[in-house]
Amino acid sequence: MSKTLELGRRIELCSMDRHCHDISLGLYEQESDDGPRFLVHTYSALPDVSTRVDFLKSALERMGGLVFCNDAPEYLRFDCGRVHTRALKRTFLDLCKLESGDALDPKPLTAYDKKADGELTARTLGGGAYEVVSEDDSEAGQKRAVAVAKGFAKLCEMDWSEAQPTRVSFACGSDHDRLIGVLMFRAQNVRAAMKDEDFAAARGVLAAPSQQN
C-alpha cells in the first residue's frame, strides 16, 4: 500500500539531477513551532540517493547559512526564523549543480566583476544590511555597485531605495553572509538568473517512485 507523505509546500524543484541518476529533487517548506523549516526530498530509491540528499542538506547549511533543526535533524531553517523564499530557491538550484563530494566552503563576499573590471564587495553593515562597494571610484565601478545591489534586492527580496542605491537589507534584521556570498555571482548576472529560474520552473514535476526509472 502506498504511503502519503506530509511534506509541506514545495517551493522549488530540481527536475533532473545530473549528478545522481537524473532524479527529481524537491525543496519543501513546513511550519513548525520554531517557524518555517525546510526539507530536501526525493521519491527515488535508487542507489546513492540518500547520500545525495545528505550532501545537499550539508550544502544548504555550510554554503547557504541554514541550520539544522534540533528537534528534527532532517529539516533545516534560517536562524532568524524567517523564510527568504526567493533567495533559498535560487541557492537550492545552484547547489544542485555541485557534484557530491565537492568542497562546501562558504563563498567570499568579494568577487571580480567583468563589467566593472575590478572587484566588488558586499560589505556587512550589521542588522541585515549590506553595502556593495567597488574597489575603485570610477563611474563604471559605481554603476556596477548599484546594479549588483539591485540584483540582490531582486534575488533575495531585500529592501532597496534610490536614496542609498548601493545598500540593501534583509527585512528580518539579521545578517546572512553565507547567503549573500553564494548569490554574489547571480546578483552580478541577475537577468540570466531570472531566466534560469523561469526555465527550471517549467521543467517537469517531482515524480513518484512508480514513475521513475
RALIN-V437565 format. One record per pair of residues at least 24 apart in sequence whose C-alpha atoms are under 6 Angstrom apart, sorted by sequence separation. I is the first residue (numbers start at 1). GAP is how many residues later the second one is. D is the distance in Angstrom with one decimal. If there is no record, write none. Layout:
i:gap:d
I:GAP:D
I:GAP:D
This chain:
i:gap:d
116:24:5.5
116:25:4.8
132:34:5.3
131:35:5.5
152:35:5.2
39:36:5.0
131:36:4.3
151:36:4.4
38:37:5.4
130:37:5.6
38:38:5.1
130:38:5.4
37:39:5.5
38:39:6.0
129:39:5.8
148:39:5.4
151:39:5.4
37:40:4.6
129:40:4.0
148:40:5.3
128:41:5.2
128:42:5.0
63:43:4.6
128:45:4.5
35:46:5.4
127:46:4.7
128:46:4.2
127:47:5.2
128:47:4.1
87:68:5.6
87:69:4.4
86:70:5.7
106:72:6.0
109:72:4.9
108:73:5.3
107:74:4.7
107:75:5.4
12:77:5.7
19:80:5.8
65:113:5.1
64:114:5.3
65:114:6.0
63:115:5.7
64:115:4.8
43:165:5.4
44:165:5.6
43:166:5.5
24:182:5.4
15:189:5.6
